[in-house]
Amino acid sequence: MTMRDYMQALRKQWWVVALVTMAVTGGILAWSMTTTPIYRSTSTLYFSLPTGTSGTDLNSGSTYTQSQMLSYAELATQPVVLESVIETLRLDTTPSKLARTIKAEANKDTVLLDLTVSDPSATKAQRIAQELASEVRTRVVALAPRDTAGRSTIEATVTADATVPTFPSSPNTKRNGIAGLIGGLALGIVLVLARARLDTRVRASSDLNSFDTPLLGEVRRDKVGTGKVVMRDHAHSPTAEAYRRVATNVGFVGVGQGPLVLTVTSSLPGEGKSTTAINLALALAEAKKRVLLVEADLRRPVFAAYLGLIGNAGLTTLLMGEAAVNELIQPYGADGLDIITSGEIPPNPSVLLGSQQMATFLEEARSRYDIVILDAAPLLPVTDTALLAPQTSGVVLVARAGMVHRHEFEDALKSLDQVDAPVLGVVLNGVKSKGRSPYYSYRTRPQASGWRRGIQRRDSTSVPAEPVRATRSDRTMVSRRRQADPVEGR
């Protein structure tokens, strides 16, 4: 995927990023507001060696005191000190529990010891920190070595008394909210990009660029042009216009090749190959081409149901030698489209489609029509189309956006390449509409009978124009583009 693809994924799924961000931020803020606040109070002790007057003595004393600081910090959490604090303050706790609320930290390269106490009560935290400093000072002096006069060689002084904290040290709601916002935003972006990376479905024409296969056209979802036979039921819809563009591009691809025999297929069932074949045939017939549409999907025939045709005799009947071509052709529509349905489902479709009878039929059809369109079975589930496609001028591969994965599309192309079947192009079906497009905003409609107003000047002194009768040729008008619905599968 390119950077553009990632940015497009973020634009499409911005709401996922927003939801994750709000959920994470909201959760952290809720936790912060419901968590019991903890207050911290700190007292500081200063240790020194009172003996010695020379610089050497003082330096040696300072070095000795610094070497003892870790021992003094450890002493602050020992039961011998904490039991005295508990007894003095009459605390309802044990030395081990109290020790977990105390942090004794000796500042590096100094003789200062910070004693920090955490507690849900600000006053209690201050009282414990103050008493702890007093008790540590007493214990250090008592345990220190004595000089010849019996005096302690270490002095401890409380240089900073513990104070009652005004604000809790945790939770820090503001800090947690900012962290939640940043973390939620990052998590949302990662989720969207990971999903985009793992989602290998073909969704837009850009997803087909790496396959170097021509795009014959996109058929967008349009609720005006729903149904199987759009060219018949919604001839002036954007969907019908899309099929006309596909027909035009097919004509360009086949320039100079003489009569064309096209195989219309897909990678998987349900991508809209039959719908595409039917509407492509109608669009070509509308362009005054002699078109024969053949239902070559002998496993799941649908033409009889879609088009209201006779389905018990057709291509299968022909290939088994039970009827001639002329006996099976069914005219359809006013534009001269001829159709041959599949007929009865045979036990061996692949054998029939790869037979000499099929090749003979295609040669005869090529001599009688400008374009022959074969609606063939999907490529990946069965081998029918791989046998049929090499006998034709080329393949029109239908891909449904959001359904077929890129590796499946690639496998379909490989199966055609293995049998030397040329791919004329791809029709991307069911593409999601993205806002207004100039290609879809100019629609053709039959003009309703009746009178329409003439164009009038805004000048109030001008004489209104006479009403004009609408003519048959006056059939185009600009309309708003309508939200699209999925083109049905097959």
N, C-alpha and C positions, 0 to 999 in steps of 0.2 A: 504494500500500500504506500501511496505517496503522501507527502505532507498535506496536500490538498484534500485527499480522502479523509485524513484524520480531522482536518478542520471542518469538513462537511459533516462528519459524524458528530462532532461537538455541536454544530449548529442545529442538526436534526434532534439531538437528544440533550439539549440544554436543560430541559426539565428534569432529566435524571441527575445532572450535576446539582441543580438547584435543590431537588428533594434530598439528596444525600447530604448536601451542605447544611440544610435546615435541620435534618434529622440528627446529624452528629452534633451540631452546635446546640440544638435544643436539648439533647440528651445530657451533654456536659453541663449546660447551665442548670438543668433540673437537678442533676447530681450535686452541683455546687451549692444550690440553694437549700437542698434538703440534708446536706451533710452537716454534722455537728461541728461548729467552728472550734478551732484550736488556737489558743493564745500562747505566746512564748515570752518568757522573761529571762534576762541574762544578767549575771553578776560576774565581776572580773577580779581575779587575785593577782597580786604582784609578789614574787619571791626574790629574796636577796640574801647575801651572806654578810652579816654585820661586821665580821672580823677583817682586819687588814686595813692598812692606810696607804701603802705604796701602790703604784700603778700595777705592778706585777701581781700583788696580792688581790687587788680588785678584779683584775682580768681573770685570774685563776678562779676566784669565787664566782664570777659570772659564768665562766665556762662550766664549772661544776653544777651550778643551779640549772643551766639549760639542759644538761645531761639528765637531770632528774625530772624534767617537766612531764615526760610521758608517764613516769611512775605516779606523779601527782594526779594526772588526768585519770589514770586507772583507779587510783584510790577513791576518786569522787563517786564511783559507782559500786564500791565494795559494801557488803552488808554492815561492816563495822561502823561505817559512816552513815549509811542510810537508816539503820535501826535507831540511831540517835536522833536523826531528823524526824522520823515517824513518831518517836516517843515525844519529842519536844512539841511538835505541831499537832499531835494526836490525830494522825492520819489513819483512815480506814483502808489500809493497803499493806502490801508486803514489800520487802526490799527488792525482790526480783521484779515485781510489777513497777515499782517506783523507778528502778534502774532503766526500764525501757522508755521512760519519759525524759531522761536526762542525757544531754550531750555535753561531754567535757572535751574541750578542744584547746590544745596548747599551740599558741601562735608560733610559727616557725622562726627560729633564731631570736626568740625573745624569752623573757621569763614571766610572761603573762598567760594566765589560764582563764578561759571563758567557760562559765558553767551556765548552760541554757536548759530551762525546764519548760516542757509543753504540757498544757492542761486545758480542758474545756472551760475552766474558770480562770479569768484573768487575774483575780486577786490571789487565788490559790497558787497559781504559777509563780507570782511575785514572792509570796511568802516562802515557798519551797526553795526558790533560787537563792533568796537571801540567807535562809537558815543553812542551806547546803554550803554556801561560801564560808560561813562562820565555822561550820563543823570541819570542813576540809582544812581551813587555816589552823584550827586547834589540833587536828590530827597530825598535820605535817610538822608543826612545831614540836609536838610530843614525840614523834618518831625520829626526828633529826638527830644526828650525832651531837655530843656535848663537848664543849671545850674544857680546859683544865679547871675553870671556875664552876663547871656544871651547867653552863648556859647553852641553850640551843644554838647550833651553828646556822640555822635557817630561820629567816623571818618571813612571814606572810602577811600581806596587807590587802584589805579589800579596797581596790581603787575605783570600782564602779558598782554602786548599789543597784540591786534589781528594782525595776520600776513596774508599775501596773500597766500592761499594754492597753492601748486604746482600740486597736483594730486587730482582728484575728490574723494570724499568719497563714492559715489555711482554713477553708479553701479560698483561693484568690479568684473571685468570680470574674472579674474583668480580664485577668490574664487567661483564665480557663476559657472564657468566651472567645477571645481572639485566637487562642490555640485551636479551639473547636472549629471556628470559621475557616481557618487556614487548612487544618487537617481534613475537614469535611469537603472543602473545595478540591483539594488534591485527590482525596479518595474518589470523589465523583468523577473527576477527569480521568483518573486511572481506570475506573470501571468502564466508562464509555469507550475509551481507546482500546482497552483489552477486549471488550465485546466486539468492537469494529474489527480488530485484528483477527479474532477467532471466527467472526461471521464471514464465511466465504461465499455467501449467496450473491448472484448477479442481481444488482439493483438498478444499475444505470448503464448507459452505453459506454461510459468510461471504464467500466469493469471488463469490457470486451476488448479494450485496446491492445492488450498483450497477446491476443490470439491472431492478430493481423487478418481478421476476417471482415469483409465489407458489411456495413450496416445498411440494410435496405430500407429500414424505417422503424419508427417507434409507434406502437399503438397504446395510447394513454387510456387510463380509466376515465370513463365519461358516462354519467348516469343517463344522458340523453341517448347514447348509443349503446345500450346494453342489449344482450340477447345474442343468439348465434348468427343470425342472418342480418347483420347491421346494414348491409348494402340494399337490402330489400325493405326492412322495417324502419330504418332511420337514415335514409339515403343522403340527407343533408346535415348529418351530425359530424362533429369533429372526428369521431371514430371512423366513419365512412371515408372522410377525406384522408385519414391516415392510410387506409387500405388503398386508396387511389394513388397516393404517393409511392407505396410499395409496388403497385402495378407499374407505375411509370419507371421506377428504378429497375425493375425486372426487365422492362423493355430496353433500357439502356445497356444492361448487362448482356442481353442477348442479341445486340446489334451485330449483324453480319454472320450470325450462326444459322440462319434459316429457321424453320419450324423448331420450337423448343418443346422438350419434354422435361418438366420440372417435378422433382420429388420434394414434397413438403412434409417435413418430419420434425421431431423434437428429441431431446435427450430422454425425457421422462413422460409418462402419461400425465394429462391434465395441464399441459402448458399452452394449449390453445391451437394445436396444429390443424385440427379439422375445421375449427372456426376460421382460421387464417386461410386455409385452402379454399373454403367456400366463398369467402368474401373477396379473396384475391381473384378467383375465377369470375365472379360477378363484375368486379371492377374492370377486368380485362375485356369481358364481353361488352360492357358499357362503352369501352373505347373502340368498339367495332372490330374486335378481334374474333376470329373463329376459335372458340375455346371448348375443349372437352375436359370435364372434371371427372376423374376416376377415383372411386373409393378403393384404394389398394391396402387399407388396413383390414385384413380379413379376419382379425381376431375380435375386434370390438367395433363393428359397423354402427354408424350413427346417422348416415345421410337420410335414411328412410324416415327416422323420427324427426330430424331437424327440418327436413324440406318437404315432408309429406309425399314421398315417392314410394314406388313399389320396391320392396326390398328382398323378395324371395327369389329373384333371378338377377344375376349381375355378372361381375368379373369372374367369380368362381364358376358360374355356369359356362362362361366363354372358355376359360382355360381348360375345363374338363370336356370341351368339345360338344356341349349339349345345345349350343345356340350360337348364332352368328352375331357380329357386332351390331348390325342394324336392328336386330331384334331386341337388343338390350339398352339401346340409347333412349333416354327419357329427356325430352326438351324441358327447359325450365326458364321461366321469366320471359320478358318481352325483348331481350337483347340477343336471343339466339344461343344461349348457353346450353350445351348438351352434357348430360350426366349419366354415368354408369355406376350404379351402386355395387356393393360388394357381393350381394347374393347370400346364399347360405354359408354358414361358417364351416370351412373344410377341416378335416383332421390334420392336414399337412400344409399349412399356408406357405411356409418357406420353400417347399418343393415346387408348388405352383408358381410362385413369384419368380423363382430362378429358372423356370422351364423355358424351352424353346417356344412353346405356345405364347408365353408372355412377350418374348422378344419379337415374335411375328406380329402380335397385336400392336405393340408399340410402333413398329415400322408402318403398319397400316394407318394407325392414328396420326402419325407424323405427316403422312402424305395427304391427309384430309383436313388437318386443322393447323392453325397458326401456332397455337400453344396447347399442350396437353399437361394437365396438372394432376399429379398422383398424390392423394392423401395417404401417406404410408405410416406404418406402425412406429412407435418410438424406438430409438436406436439401442438404448442400453438394456431394456428388458428382454428383447428378442433379436434374432439375426435376420428377420425378414427384409428390413430395409437395406441392410448391408449387401444382400443379394440383388435387390432391385435397383439400387442407386447407380451402380456402374453402367446400367443399360440406358440411363437417361442423360440429358444435357447437363444437369447439375442439380444441386440440392439447395433448397431454401430451408434453413434451420430456424425453427421457432424456439425462443427462450422466454419463459415467463419470469418477469422481474420479481425478486423476492422468493422464488421457489427453487430454481435450479442453482446448484453450487458450481463454483468455477471448475473444480476438479471433475464434476460430472459433465459439464459442458466440454471440457478438454478431452475427456474420454470419448464423447460422441464424435468430436472432430477426428480423433485418432482412428476410430473405427471406420470412418469414411476414407481417411487417408490410406488405410491399409488395403482398401479395395479400389484405390485410384478413382474415387468418386469426387468430382470437383464440387466445392461449396461456393455457390454463387453469392451468398450473403446470409445475413441474420435478420430476422424480424424480432425485435424486442417487444414482448407483449405484456399488457397489464402494468405499464409504467405509471407510477404515481404522479399526478399532476402537481406542479410546484408553482402555485400562484398563476397570475395572468400571463398569457403568452400571445404575442401578435399572430402566431400561426393558428391559434385556436379562437381568436376573437372575431374573425370575419367569417360568418356562416351564411350558407345559402339556404333559403326557405322558399317553399311555394307561397306566392302572394295570396292572401285570403281574398275571397270575392267581396265586392262592395266598394265603397268610395273611400278615398284617402284624401287628406287635406293637402291642398297645394301649399307651396312655400310662400309665406307672407312676410312683408317687411315689418320691422318693428315700428316704423313711422306711423302714427295714428291717422295721418292724413291720407295715407295710401289706400287704394281700393283693394280689398281682399281678392286674391286670385280665385278663378272659378275652380270648383272641384274637378279632379281629373280621374277618369276611370283607370284602374290598374290594368296593365296588360300582362300577357303571359311572359313576355321577356323581362318584365320588371320583377326579378325574383331574388335579388340579393339585398341584404340589409346587415348592418352592424349590430351585434348583440353582445351582451355580457357573456363572458366565458363562464361555464357552469362547472360546479364541482364534479369530479369524475367518480364513477363507480367501477368496480372491477369488471372487465370483460370476462365472460364466463369461460370456464376451462374447456379442454378438448382441442 
